[in-house]
Amino acid sequence: MKVWAGLGAAAVLTGAVVFVANTGSFAADTPPTIEEDFSHPGAERILADHGLKVFKGDGHIWFDTSRSYDTGEQCPVGQIQVEKALDVAPYGVWYCFKTKGTEGYLTLEVPGTFGIRGGSEPLEATANLPEGPKTYQIEPNKPVAISPGTGTEPPKAILVELRLSGAAS
């Protein structure tokens, strides 16, 4: 019988290796179990830096950056672009989201949403409107108006979910 420190005892019997667990207490040395709660990484920092509330997702849609209208620079083609109206200059912001794969979701809250441009995959976007929730089908790299308002009233839509639909519609 051979004994290796830290592994317990092992016996070699006819070619099979059998490990016997060490019965010592590892409570202080054992890291806590990891449980996924699907929270968007850096959500507090994104809210502080970009004014965007992101909540939960499966890691296939994640926030990349925001760009203000005064720069005139939209999100790169292939990324999801969410357009939000602002009450003061620069009067709008584009939120850019990267994606990985053909299926995924992200819950968020974007009041004043008036448009979404799809990324590289078909997308479903759900918004809460004054008349109730509505889901929009968005083709890759195509823009869709989301309750844009009347011109004198700001948009009242609140985007609440982005979901990669996994197949072309």
C-alpha positions in Angstrom: 0.0 0.0 0.0 1.3 3.5 -0.9 0.2 6.6 0.9 0.3 10.1 -0.7 -0.1 13.1 1.5 -3.2 15.2 0.9 -4.9 12.5 -1.1 -5.6 9.9 1.5 -4.6 6.4 1.0 -4.5 4.5 -2.2 -4.2 0.8 -2.7 -3.1 -0.9 -5.9 -5.1 -4.2 -6.2 -4.7 -6.1 -9.4 -4.2 -3.0 -11.5 -7.1 -1.0 -10.0 -6.4 2.1 -8.0 -8.7 2.8 -5.1 -8.6 6.2 -3.3 -9.8 6.4 0.2 -11.0 9.9 1.2 -9.1 11.7 4.0 -11.6 12.0 6.8 -10.0 15.2 8.2 -12.0 18.4 8.3 -11.7 20.6 5.2 -14.4 23.1 6.2 -12.0 26.0 6.5 -10.2 25.1 3.3 -13.2 24.3 1.1 -14.4 27.2 -1.2 -18.1 27.9 -1.2 -20.2 26.2 -3.8 -20.8 28.3 -6.9 -24.4 28.9 -7.8 -25.3 30.7 -11.0 -28.0 33.4 -10.5 -27.7 34.6 -14.1 -27.1 38.2 -13.1 -25.4 40.3 -15.8 -21.8 40.9 -14.8 -21.0 44.5 -13.8 -24.7 45.5 -13.8 -24.1 48.2 -11.1 -21.2 49.7 -13.0 -23.2 49.7 -16.3 -26.0 51.6 -14.5 -23.5 54.1 -13.0 -21.5 54.7 -16.2 -24.2 54.3 -18.9 -27.6 54.8 -17.2 -28.7 51.3 -18.3 -30.3 48.7 -16.1 -29.4 45.2 -17.0 -30.6 42.3 -14.9 -30.3 38.7 -15.9 -29.3 36.6 -18.9 -27.7 33.4 -19.9 -24.4 35.0 -21.1 -25.2 34.9 -24.8 -26.3 38.6 -25.0 -24.2 41.1 -23.1 -23.8 44.9 -22.9 -20.9 46.3 -24.9 -21.0 50.1 -24.8 -23.3 53.1 -25.3 -22.9 55.9 -27.8 -24.6 59.3 -27.7 -26.3 60.8 -30.7 -24.0 63.8 -30.8 -21.1 61.5 -31.9 -23.2 60.2 -34.8 -21.5 56.9 -34.4 -23.9 54.0 -34.2 -23.2 50.4 -32.9 -21.1 48.2 -35.2 -23.1 46.2 -37.7 -23.7 42.7 -36.3 -24.4 44.0 -32.8 -27.8 44.6 -31.4 -28.5 48.4 -31.1 -31.2 49.7 -28.8 -32.2 53.4 -29.3 -33.3 55.4 -26.3 -34.7 58.9 -26.4 -33.4 61.5 -23.9 -35.2 64.6 -22.7 -32.0 66.8 -23.1 -29.1 67.0 -25.5 -27.8 64.8 -27.1 -31.5 63.7 -27.2 -30.7 60.0 -27.6 -28.3 57.2 -26.9 -27.6 53.9 -28.6 -26.9 50.9 -26.4 -24.8 48.2 -28.1 -25.0 44.5 -27.2 -22.7 41.7 -28.4 -24.0 38.2 -28.9 -22.7 34.7 -29.0 -24.5 31.8 -30.6 -28.1 31.6 -32.0 -30.0 31.4 -28.7 -29.9 33.5 -25.6 -31.7 36.1 -23.5 -31.1 39.3 -21.5 -33.6 41.0 -19.2 -33.1 44.8 -18.9 -35.0 48.0 -18.5 -34.7 50.8 -21.1 -37.4 53.4 -20.7 -37.9 55.6 -23.7 -37.0 52.9 -26.2 -38.1 53.9 -29.7 -36.1 51.6 -32.0 -34.0 48.4 -32.2 -31.7 47.2 -34.9 -31.0 43.5 -34.9 -27.6 42.0 -34.6 -26.3 39.1 -36.6 -29.1 36.7 -35.5 -32.9 36.9 -35.5 -34.1 38.6 -32.4 -37.2 39.0 -30.3 -37.6 42.1 -28.3 -40.3 42.6 -25.7 -41.4 46.0 -24.6 -44.0 47.2 -22.1 -46.2 49.8 -23.9 -49.0 51.9 -22.4 -51.5 49.4 -23.9 -49.6 46.3 -22.5 -46.5 44.2 -23.4 -45.7 43.6 -27.1 -43.0 41.3 -28.6 -41.3 42.4 -31.8 -39.6 40.1 -34.4 -36.4 41.7 -35.6 -34.4 40.3 -38.5 -30.6 40.4 -38.5 -29.2 43.9 -39.1 -32.7 45.4 -39.7 -34.2 48.3 -37.7 -37.7 48.2 -36.2 -39.6 51.1 -34.6 -40.8 50.5 -31.1 -43.7 52.9 -30.3 -41.7 56.0 -31.3 -44.1 58.5 -29.8 -45.9 61.4 -31.5 -43.2 64.0 -31.9 -44.6 66.1 -29.1 -44.6 63.2 -26.6 -41.5 61.1 -25.8 -41.6 57.4 -26.5 -43.3 55.5 -23.6 -42.0 52.0 -24.4 -39.9 50.3 -21.8 -37.7 47.5 -23.4 -37.7 44.6 -20.9 -36.2 41.6 -22.8 -33.9 40.7 -25.7 -34.0 37.1 -26.9 -32.1 35.5 -29.7 -34.8 33.4 -31.5 -32.5 30.7 -32.9 -34.0 30.6 -36.3 -34.9 33.0 -39.1 -38.5 34.1 -39.1 
